[in-house]
Amino acid sequence: MIAYGSILALQSPEFVQGVRAIAADPANRRQMIDRIVADPAYAATLPGADAAAGLIIGTIGRDSAAMLVIADAVEADAYTIQARNDPRRRWAVAHITDRVTRLEGAKALSAVQMLPSAEESARLFAAANSGAGLSLNPSRSGPPYTPAIARSLSIAALAALGAGGEDARANTEALTVEQNSEFCLNMSKLMLFQCLAASRPSYEDMFCVGRHVARDLATCTAQNITPAPAEASETAVAGAADSAPAQTPVAEAAAAASASATSALNSGR
């Protein structure tokens, strides 16, 4: 998400040109690179950051909303498929055979790195280098920014400064690591495994996919591009190193929902 956000930020000529204008002097360029690497939030103060952030938040926000629609449809179908007049009912209510193997298979697949297609990779690579080609809707979004947005802006700024290539990969890869995002998605994966372990018939598996794949992905994404409420404590928002990570709202909801997938579904029958 952060890497994709940086490509979206590079589609803002205002941001790219603003960064390069400040770095026209070699000494300023080196200082900017060092500041961005030391403090990702610095990139959010650069000229045009609001235009770049608007592209990230608007585009990924629409993607998140689309995923939420899918989640609603899958979860709703987990109920619909149980109806006596639904031609899929026989499959839906049949208990899953070899559930242990099915669960282990899901865990194994979750550990496999997912790569974009060659076509999609080429399209994004071209867009990152040219600053065009993604047909985005321009918009602006001012601070405060979430850590994920700040890090996207940081990678984009490094790229605009010519400091985002293979020789600087250690810096750019470090910027894609963000505690709140990872905690939310890791909790979602844990809830998915618990939900699958509790499932018996196939319609319950469907519910797990809708809730803990599509919905959690949408919610984790949305909360990582939207600033936390102002009244939230700094520790809760940033996950301070001297405290346990705060459980995100979606993780709490996921934990409650997956306590018993069977109960959640059967309560509506």
N, C-alpha and C positions, 0 to 999 in steps of 0.2 A: 504494500500500500504506500509506504513512504517513497520507495523508488519510483513507483508510478506517479505519485504526487510531484516528484521533482521534474519528471518529464512534462507534466501539465504546467508547472511553473515556468518552464523554459519556453512555453508557447506565448508568454507575455513579453512583447518587445519592450514595454516600459520597464519591466524589472531587469531584463538582460542588459538593456542600454544603460539603465541607472547604475547597475553594479559596475559595468565596464567603465563608465565615466569617472567614477571615484577612483578606480584602479588604473587610470591612465599612467600615473607615475609608478615606476617599478617598486619603489619603496612602499607606497600605499598598497599596492597589490599584495606584496609579501605580508604586510601587516594585516590586511583583510583576511587572507587565507589563514593565518595563524589564529586570528580572533574567532573565525567561524569554527575551526577545528576545536578550539578550546571551549567555546560557548555557542552551541547551535542557535540559541535565542537571538544572537546578534544579527543573523540574517534577516530576521523579521523587522529590523530597524532600517534596512536599506531602502533606497528609493524604489517605488513600484511594488513593494512587498504586498500591499493591499490588493493590487491588481492580480498578482500571481496567486496569492492566497484565495482570492475569489474564484479563480479557475479551478483550483484544487478542491475547495469546499463544494462548489456548485456541481462539478463533474462527479466526484466520488459520492456526494450526497444523493445525486440522481441514481447512481449505481446501487447504493444502499437501499434506496426506496424501492427500486425494481426488485431487489432480492427479497425485500419484505413482502411484496405482493406474491412472489413465488412461495414464500413460507406460509402465508395465509392459505394459499390454494392447496398446498400439500397437506397441511394440518386439517383443513376442512375435508379433504378427500379421504383422510384416515377415518372420518366418521361416515361419509357418504358410501364408501366401499363396503360397509357392513350391512347396508340395507338389503332386505330380502329380494327386492326387484333389481338389484345391481348385478350385472352378469359376472362381475369380478368377485362376488361374495365368497364363492367356494375357496378361492385362493386366499382371500383376505382373512378368513376366520380359521384357516388350517394352521395348526401349530408348526412352527419352524423346526425342521429336522436338523440335528447336529448343531445346536445353538452355540456350543463352545467353539467349534471350528469357525462358524460364521463370525463370532466376536473376535477371535484371534486374527481372522482375515481382515476385519475392519481395522484392527490395531496395526497390522503390518502395512496395510495400504496407507494409513495416516502418516507413516514414517517415510514414505517415498516422496522425494522432491518432485513437485509438479512444475513443469516448464511450459512456457507458452509455445504455440505452434511457430514454425519457422516464419510463416507469413506475418503473424502478429508481432513477433520479435523484430522482424525487419521493419515493419511499419513504425513501431515505437522507437527503434534506433534512428530511423530517418527523421522522425519528428523531433527527437531530442537534439539532433545535430543541426537541423534546419530551422527549428522553432516554428514549424507550421505543419499542416497536414492532418490535424485531428478534428477540425471543424468544431471548435468549442464555442460556447456562448460566453462572451466577456461579462465579468461582474467583479465587484470589489467586496472585500471583507476585511474590516479593520481588526486590530488586536482587541482583546487578548487572543493568542493562538494556543492551541494544544501543542504538546511536545511533538506529536507526529507531524503537524503542519510546519512547525519551526524546523524540524529536521528535513522535511521535503524542500523547504526554501533554502536550507543550508547546502544540500547537495546540488540544487540548481545553481546557486551562487558560485559554488566551486567550479561547476562545469562552465559557467559563463566566464570565469577567470582563467580557464584553461588548466584547472587544477583538479579535474575529476576523471582523469584517464586511468589507464592500467597502473601507471607508476604511483598513483594516489589511491589505489583501491583500498588500502587499509583504512584510510580516512572515511571514504564514502561508505564502506561496509559497516564501519562502527556507527555511522549516523543512522543506519537502518534499524539499529537495536533500540527498542523503546519499551520500557518496563510495563506501562499501563496496557499497551496493545497486546503484548505477549501474555500477560497475566489473564486478560479477558479471554483470549483465544485458547489458552491452555486449559482454563476452567471449562470452557465450552466443550473441548475435546473430552475432558474427564466426565462431564455430564452426559455426553453422547455415549461413552462406553458404559456408564452406569445404566442409562436408559435401555441400551441394547441388551445388556445383561438381564434386565428385568422383563424384557419383552417375551411374549409367548407366540401369539398369532402374528401374521404378517402385517395386519393393519397397525399394530403397535410399533413395528419397525418403521412404518411410514411416518407415524407421529414423531418418532425420534429424529428422523431425517429432517422433517419440517421444522421441528423445534430447535434442535441442537446443531444442525448444519446451516440451513438457510436462514432461520430467524436470528440465531446467535451471530452468524457472520454479518448480517445486516446491522444488528444492534451494536456489536463491537466496533464495526467500522464507523457507524454514525457517532458514537460517543467519543471516538478518537479523532474526529474532525471538528467536534463541537466543544467549546470550553465548558468546564465544570461550573456549577453555580457558584457565585461569588462567596456564599456563606460557607462553602466546603473548606475544611481545614487544609493547610498546605501539605500536611502529611498524607491526607486522604487523596489529594489530587496528584501529588508528585511521587508518592510511595517512597518516603525518606528512607535512606539506607539503614538507619538505626531502629527501624520499626518493621513489622510484618506488612507486606503489601496489602493495601485496602482492597476489600472485595468489591468489584465493580457491580453496578446495578444489574447488568445482564447476568453476571455470575450468580448473584443471589436469586434472581428469577429462575435461572436454569436449575439451580440446586433444588428449589422448591418444586419446579415442574417435574423434574426427573426423579423425585423421591419415590414416585410410583406411577409409571406410564400407564399401567393397567387401570389404576384408580382414576387417573385424569380422563382417560377415554371412556371408561364404563360409566362414569358419573353422568355422561350425556345421553345414555341409552335409556 
